[in-house]
Amino acid sequence: MDKIVATCGLVCTDCEVYIATQANDHQALERMAERAREEFGVPDASAESAMCDGCLGEGGRKIGYCFECEIRACAVEHGVVNCAHCADYACGRLEGFLSQAPDARTVLEEIRQSL
């Protein structure tokens, strides 16, 4: 499977939700929905709402947060596949996220170096 990199640098194809969605593993998706309800205060989380085909593009299943994500919205607005391709890399919005996700920074930096 080809690696899918989200706008923010997270690797979708490494994500438990993505993997469970692609495997149609309803039990794993329900466990993740339960975690979302308990740990993240998302009372209406369900296995169906947890399904995700990655945040890229307009089609496919996406977890609810994709539609609220400012980084994703910005990348769509700028017409870039991910932030590594943006002329404003790394903007303040992205820096705030990357300070909490150093692996995503590494992924984006590797992409930038290959451009």
C-alpha positions in Angstrom: 0.0 0.0 0.0 1.3 3.4 -0.9 1.8 5.8 2.0 -0.8 8.5 2.3 0.3 11.7 4.0 -2.4 14.0 5.5 -2.2 17.7 5.0 -0.6 18.2 8.4 2.1 15.5 7.9 0.4 12.6 9.8 0.6 9.4 7.9 -2.9 8.2 7.2 -1.8 4.7 6.2 -0.2 4.3 9.7 -3.3 5.4 11.6 -5.4 2.8 13.5 -8.6 4.3 12.3 -7.5 4.2 8.6 -6.3 0.7 8.9 -9.5 -0.5 10.6 -11.6 1.2 8.0 -9.7 -0.3 5.1 -9.9 -3.8 6.8 -13.7 -3.2 7.5 -12.9 -4.1 11.1 -16.1 -3.0 12.8 -14.9 -4.2 16.3 -11.7 -2.1 16.1 -13.7 0.9 14.9 -16.1 0.5 17.8 -13.2 0.4 20.3 -11.8 3.6 18.7 -15.3 5.2 19.0 -15.5 4.2 22.6 -12.1 5.8 23.2 -13.3 9.0 21.5 -16.4 9.0 23.7 -14.4 8.4 26.9 -11.1 10.2 26.4 -12.0 13.0 24.0 -15.6 13.8 25.1 -17.3 12.9 21.8 -20.6 11.5 23.1 -22.0 10.6 19.7 -18.9 8.8 18.4 -19.8 5.5 16.7 -17.9 2.9 14.6 -19.5 4.5 11.5 -18.4 8.0 12.4 -14.9 6.8 13.1 -14.4 5.4 9.6 -11.8 7.3 7.6 -10.2 6.9 4.1 -7.7 9.7 4.8 -8.2 13.4 4.8 -7.1 14.1 1.3 -9.6 15.0 -1.3 -13.3 15.7 -1.0 -14.5 12.1 -1.4 -14.3 9.1 0.8 -15.2 8.7 4.5 -13.6 11.1 6.9 -13.7 11.3 10.7 -15.7 14.3 11.8 -12.7 16.3 12.8 -11.5 16.5 9.2 -14.4 18.9 8.5 -13.3 21.2 11.4 -9.6 21.0 10.9 -8.1 24.4 10.1 -4.9 22.9 8.7 -6.9 20.8 6.2 -9.1 23.7 5.3 -6.1 25.9 4.7 -4.4 23.3 2.5 -7.6 22.9 0.5 -7.8 26.7 0.1 -4.2 26.9 -1.0 -4.6 24.0 -3.4 -1.8 21.9 -1.9 -1.8 18.2 -1.2 -0.1 18.8 2.1 1.6 21.6 4.0 5.0 20.6 2.7 4.0 22.0 -0.7 2.8 25.3 0.6 4.7 28.5 0.0 3.9 29.6 3.6 5.4 26.5 5.2 5.5 26.4 8.2 2.9 28.9 9.2 1.9 29.6 12.8 -1.2 27.4 12.6 0.9 24.5 11.4 3.7 25.2 13.9 1.2 24.9 16.8 0.2 21.5 15.6 3.8 20.3 14.8 4.9 21.2 18.3 2.7 18.4 19.5 3.4 16.0 16.6 7.1 15.9 15.9 6.8 12.8 13.7 4.5 14.8 11.4 7.2 17.5 11.2 9.8 14.9 10.1 7.4 13.6 7.4 6.8 17.1 6.0 10.5 18.0 6.1 11.3 14.9 4.2 8.7 15.8 1.5 10.0 19.4 1.3 13.6 18.1 0.8 12.4 15.9 -2.1 10.6 18.8 -3.9 
